[in-house]
Amino acid sequence: MSLRRLTYLGHPVLRRCAAPVFDMMTAEMAALAQDMVETMHASHGVGLAAPQVGVGQRLIVFYVPSSRAEDTDEVPVQVLFNPEFIPLDDGLVSGLEGCLSLPGLRGMVPRWHRIGYRGTGLDGRVIEREAEGFHARVVQHEIDHLDGVMYLDRITDKSSLLHEYDWHRRMQQAEKEQHDAQSAQEA
Ligand code: NI
């Protein structure tokens, strides 16, 4: 296993429609998937699509750690070839997203709250399941990468874009306010 070099906004591979994978049960594909998982963890990401490591093929990896499972279940690392999804409700929900190909930025992105998705695993078996909340958001974000779409393209309120320094500042401020409110209650 080895780490792959990430591609960043501006690299043409991120804007191309990735090609379907016809034979996923090869040593080359297994190595690519393993490298992507390793690269995702090393970069502290929760998802990665093959174009983000310079490979224009339809493969994504992702997981939902317990720290991000507020509105969904924890999901172990998934490897999906040729993934696709359909919305299962008609409501879009805005949530904060970041992307390893756009370091430092976060923005509010509208996504379907509940989806059904399908893809093929490393063992060649079809994986089919429903997802909601953050789980559904990650899957939609990664599948977008296979169609050359970045989350920036989906932001309707551009003023929601912020740098992660400011995000950390806001989190600290919110914690402080919560702490102050608690202290006031105790007093
Ligand atoms: Ni991304």
Residues whose N, C-alpha, C, O or C-beta is under 5 A from the ligand:
A	BS01	NI	G98 C99 L100
